[in-house]
Amino acid sequence: MPVFQIYLNGKKVSTAGVGDLGVLSSHVSWVRRVGERTLSQKPIGVGEELTLHVGGFIAPSGEHVRWLDRKLKVGDEVSIRVVKDALIDQPSSRQQRDQSKELRSQKRYVRDMAKKFGWKIQTK
């Protein structure tokens, strides 16, 4: 099984893995928002985030797991070494999949999109 060893500025900060079945991901993202889409939700506000995320999904148990959600700054160096069968760190959070919540969210999304496009939903 592949395991991610995550380094920040040359220092190992996490070793993550999900076993034989699942999803393992790591990404760096930058987001800049204005107005009501910012965390403060102020009309004239500007929000900016630069983050490192390491997480995944363990398929057999249906768990979403997370090792890192860390703020970054310009100049930080992130590297990932992919290794095989290394000892992994305990995730900082685990969340069981909630299928009823997912279904409600999907239905809400369909209703919102239908409204946005002026469509009418017909059910049997």
C-alpha positions in Angstrom: 0.0 0.0 0.0 1.3 3.5 -0.8 2.0 5.8 2.1 2.6 9.5 2.0 5.4 11.0 4.0 4.8 14.7 4.2 7.6 17.3 4.7 7.2 21.0 5.4 10.3 23.1 5.1 12.5 19.9 5.3 10.9 18.5 8.5 8.6 15.5 8.4 5.2 16.5 9.7 3.1 13.4 8.9 3.0 9.9 7.5 -0.4 9.0 6.2 -1.9 5.8 4.7 -5.4 4.2 4.4 -4.6 0.5 3.8 -5.4 -1.6 0.8 -8.7 0.0 -0.2 -9.5 3.7 -0.1 -8.4 7.1 -1.1 -5.3 9.0 0.1 -4.8 12.6 -0.9 -2.6 15.6 -0.2 -2.9 19.0 -1.7 -1.8 22.6 -1.3 -4.5 25.2 -2.0 -4.7 28.9 -2.2 -8.1 30.7 -2.1 -8.9 34.4 -2.2 -12.5 35.5 -1.6 -14.2 38.8 -1.5 -17.4 40.1 0.1 -19.9 37.7 1.7 -18.0 34.6 0.7 -15.2 35.4 3.2 -15.1 33.9 6.6 -16.1 37.2 8.1 -19.0 37.5 5.6 -18.6 41.3 5.5 -19.6 42.9 2.2 -16.2 44.7 1.9 -14.1 41.9 3.4 -11.3 40.0 1.6 -10.3 36.6 2.8 -7.2 34.7 1.7 -6.1 31.1 2.7 -3.0 29.1 1.8 -3.3 25.6 3.3 -1.9 22.1 3.2 -4.4 19.2 3.6 -3.7 15.5 4.0 -6.6 13.1 4.3 -8.4 10.2 2.8 -11.2 7.6 3.0 -10.8 4.1 4.4 -13.2 2.1 2.2 -13.8 -1.0 4.4 -14.8 1.0 7.5 -16.4 3.9 5.6 -14.3 6.5 7.5 -13.1 9.8 6.3 -9.7 10.5 7.9 -7.5 13.6 8.2 -3.9 14.0 9.3 -3.2 17.6 8.5 -4.9 20.9 7.8 -2.2 23.4 8.2 -1.9 27.0 7.2 1.0 27.9 5.0 2.8 31.0 4.1 4.5 32.2 0.9 8.0 30.7 0.9 7.1 27.4 2.6 8.3 24.2 0.8 6.1 21.2 0.8 7.3 17.8 -0.4 5.7 14.3 -0.5 7.7 11.1 -0.5 5.6 8.1 -1.6 6.8 4.9 0.1 5.4 1.4 0.5 4.1 -0.1 3.8 5.6 2.4 6.2 4.3 2.9 9.8 1.6 5.5 9.6 0.6 8.2 12.1 -2.8 8.2 13.8 -5.2 10.5 11.9 -6.0 13.7 13.8 -9.7 13.1 13.0 -12.0 10.3 11.9 -15.5 10.7 10.7 -17.9 7.8 9.8 -19.7 8.2 6.5 -23.3 9.3 7.0 -25.3 8.0 4.0 -28.6 9.7 5.1 -26.8 13.0 5.4 -25.2 12.5 1.9 -28.6 11.7 0.4 -30.2 14.9 1.9 -27.2 16.9 0.6 -27.6 15.5 -2.9 -31.4 16.2 -2.9 -30.8 19.8 -1.8 -28.2 20.2 -4.5 -30.6 19.0 -7.2 -33.4 21.3 -5.9 -31.0 24.2 -5.9 -29.7 23.6 -9.4 -33.3 23.1 -10.7 -34.2 26.5 -9.2 -31.1 28.1 -10.6 -31.9 26.9 -14.1 -35.6 27.3 -13.9 -36.3 23.6 -14.2 -39.3 21.8 -12.7 -38.6 18.5 -10.8 -41.1 15.7 -11.5 -41.1 12.7 -9.3 -42.9 9.4 -9.8 
